[in-house]
Amino acid sequence: MEIIHKQTKPGETALILTGTLNFMVRKEFQMALQGTQQEGIQHITLDLSQVSFIDCVGLGILASTKQELNEAQITLSLLTAPGRVFDVLKQMNLD
């Protein structure tokens, strides 16, 4: 997985993920997320439109990320492309 960090506006950033979101990349994802929180970001957009596969660990990562950001009073948006990843996120109410 590749993660591109892109500031979109002051106080807002996007993390653009490509490849797979699974157990093997959880630490890399968590480090990228922590980096944005340390920058005083108020809103994060996770762009999953280029994620080709997500497993149960990836879903857990997204659910815990949503909870962590809510507790830190940081809003979260998910961007996805139609397809399997979108269908899975919709079924899990993470869309």
VORO-453382 format. One record per residue (C-alpha): x, y, z; residue number from 0; residue in three letters. Coordinates in nm, 3 decimals. Example, Ala and Ser with C-alpha at 12.3 -4.5 7.8 and 13.67 -1.06 7.14 Angstrom:
BEGIN
+---------+---------+---------+-----+--------+
!    east !   north !      up ! num ! residu !
+---------+---------+---------+-----+--------+
!   1.230 !  -0.450 !   0.780 !   0 !    Ala !
!   1.367 !  -0.106 !   0.714 !   1 !    Ser !
+---------+---------+---------+-----+--------+
***
This chain:
BEGIN
+---------+---------+---------+-----+--------+
!    east !   north !      up ! num ! residu !
+---------+---------+---------+-----+--------+
!   0.000 !   0.000 !   0.000 !   0 !    Met !
!   0.110 !   0.351 !  -0.073 !   1 !    Glu !
!  -0.016 !   0.647 !   0.129 !   2 !    Ile !
!   0.001 !   0.997 !  -0.011 !   3 !    Ile !
!  -0.052 !   1.283 !   0.234 !   4 !    His !
!  -0.197 !   1.593 !   0.071 !   5 !    Lys !
!  -0.307 !   1.911 !   0.247 !   6 !    Gln !
!  -0.629 !   2.025 !   0.084 !   7 !    Thr !
!  -0.706 !   2.341 !   0.285 !   8 !    Lys !
!  -0.578 !   2.492 !   0.607 !   9 !    Pro !
!  -0.678 !   2.251 !   0.884 !  10 !    Gly !
!  -0.777 !   1.981 !   0.635 !  11 !    Glu !
!  -0.580 !   1.698 !   0.481 !  12 !    Thr !
!  -0.634 !   1.396 !   0.263 !  13 !    Ala !
!  -0.471 !   1.057 !   0.288 !  14 !    Leu !
!  -0.483 !   0.887 !  -0.049 !  15 !    Ile !
!  -0.446 !   0.510 !  -0.020 !  16 !    Leu !
!  -0.360 !   0.275 !  -0.304 !  17 !    Thr !
!  -0.338 !  -0.103 !  -0.308 !  18 !    Gly !
!  -0.468 !  -0.315 !  -0.022 !  19 !    Thr !
!  -0.582 !  -0.222 !   0.329 !  20 !    Leu !
!  -0.511 !  -0.524 !   0.545 !  21 !    Asn !
!  -0.312 !  -0.656 !   0.841 !  22 !    Phe !
!   0.021 !  -0.611 !   0.667 !  23 !    Met !
!  -0.015 !  -0.234 !   0.632 !  24 !    Val !
!  -0.184 !  -0.144 !   0.962 !  25 !    Arg !
!   0.127 !   0.009 !   1.121 !  26 !    Lys !
!   0.205 !   0.218 !   0.814 !  27 !    Glu !
!  -0.154 !   0.346 !   0.811 !  28 !    Phe !
!  -0.151 !   0.424 !   1.183 !  29 !    Gln !
!   0.177 !   0.616 !   1.151 !  30 !    Met !
!   0.037 !   0.825 !   0.863 !  31 !    Ala !
!  -0.277 !   0.897 !   1.064 !  32 !    Leu !
!  -0.081 !   0.997 !   1.375 !  33 !    Gln !
!   0.125 !   1.235 !   1.164 !  34 !    Gly !
!  -0.187 !   1.420 !   1.056 !  35 !    Thr !
!  -0.319 !   1.445 !   1.411 !  36 !    Gln !
!   0.006 !   1.603 !   1.529 !  37 !    Gln !
!  -0.028 !   1.876 !   1.266 !  38 !    Glu !
!  -0.343 !   2.022 !   1.421 !  39 !    Gly !
!  -0.570 !   1.893 !   1.146 !  40 !    Ile !
!  -0.945 !   1.935 !   1.203 !  41 !    Gln !
!  -1.072 !   1.726 !   0.910 !  42 !    His !
!  -0.928 !   1.420 !   0.736 !  43 !    Ile !
!  -1.045 !   1.272 !   0.409 !  44 !    Thr !
!  -0.947 !   0.912 !   0.345 !  45 !    Leu !
!  -0.945 !   0.856 !  -0.028 !  46 !    Asp !
!  -0.999 !   0.483 !  -0.078 !  47 !    Leu !
!  -1.090 !   0.510 !  -0.446 !  48 !    Ser !
!  -0.767 !   0.331 !  -0.543 !  49 !    Gln !
!  -0.786 !   0.059 !  -0.278 !  50 !    Val !
!  -0.829 !  -0.272 !  -0.457 !  51 !    Ser !
!  -0.885 !  -0.496 !  -0.153 !  52 !    Phe !
!  -0.987 !  -0.457 !   0.210 !  53 !    Ile !
!  -1.008 !  -0.741 !   0.463 !  54 !    Asp !
!  -1.159 !  -0.764 !   0.812 !  55 !    Cys !
!  -0.850 !  -0.607 !   0.967 !  56 !    Val !
!  -0.877 !  -0.318 !   0.721 !  57 !    Gly !
!  -1.240 !  -0.271 !   0.824 !  58 !    Leu !
!  -1.134 !  -0.273 !   1.187 !  59 !    Gly !
!  -0.869 !  -0.013 !   1.110 !  60 !    Ile !
!  -1.132 !   0.215 !   0.955 !  61 !    Leu !
!  -1.378 !   0.164 !   1.243 !  62 !    Ala !
!  -1.116 !   0.237 !   1.510 !  63 !    Ser !
!  -0.989 !   0.535 !   1.308 !  64 !    Thr !
!  -1.339 !   0.680 !   1.299 !  65 !    Lys !
!  -1.373 !   0.638 !   1.676 !  66 !    Gln !
!  -1.027 !   0.782 !   1.752 !  67 !    Glu !
!  -1.090 !   1.086 !   1.535 !  68 !    Leu !
!  -1.432 !   1.145 !   1.691 !  69 !    Asn !
!  -1.273 !   1.143 !   2.036 !  70 !    Glu !
!  -1.009 !   1.391 !   1.914 !  71 !    Ala !
!  -1.285 !   1.609 !   1.763 !  72 !    Gln !
!  -1.152 !   1.557 !   1.412 !  73 !    Ile !
!  -1.406 !   1.495 !   1.138 !  74 !    Thr !
!  -1.359 !   1.217 !   0.884 !  75 !    Leu !
!  -1.480 !   1.166 !   0.528 !  76 !    Ser !
!  -1.433 !   0.855 !   0.318 !  77 !    Leu !
!  -1.408 !   0.867 !  -0.060 !  78 !    Leu !
!  -1.455 !   0.543 !  -0.248 !  79 !    Thr !
!  -1.511 !   0.432 !  -0.603 !  80 !    Ala !
!  -1.799 !   0.199 !  -0.691 !  81 !    Pro !
!  -1.697 !  -0.162 !  -0.662 !  82 !    Gly !
!  -1.618 !  -0.427 !  -0.404 !  83 !    Arg !
!  -1.452 !  -0.197 !  -0.150 !  84 !    Val !
!  -1.747 !   0.043 !  -0.164 !  85 !    Phe !
!  -1.993 !  -0.245 !  -0.126 !  86 !    Asp !
!  -1.811 !  -0.377 !   0.181 !  87 !    Val !
!  -1.794 !  -0.032 !   0.342 !  88 !    Leu !
!  -2.164 !   0.023 !   0.275 !  89 !    Lys !
!  -2.255 !  -0.312 !   0.434 !  90 !    Gln !
!  -2.053 !  -0.218 !   0.744 !  91 !    Met !
!  -2.209 !   0.132 !   0.763 !  92 !    Asn !
!  -1.869 !   0.293 !   0.710 !  93 !    Leu !
!  -1.965 !   0.467 !   0.385 !  94 !    Asp !
+---------+---------+---------+-----+--------+
***
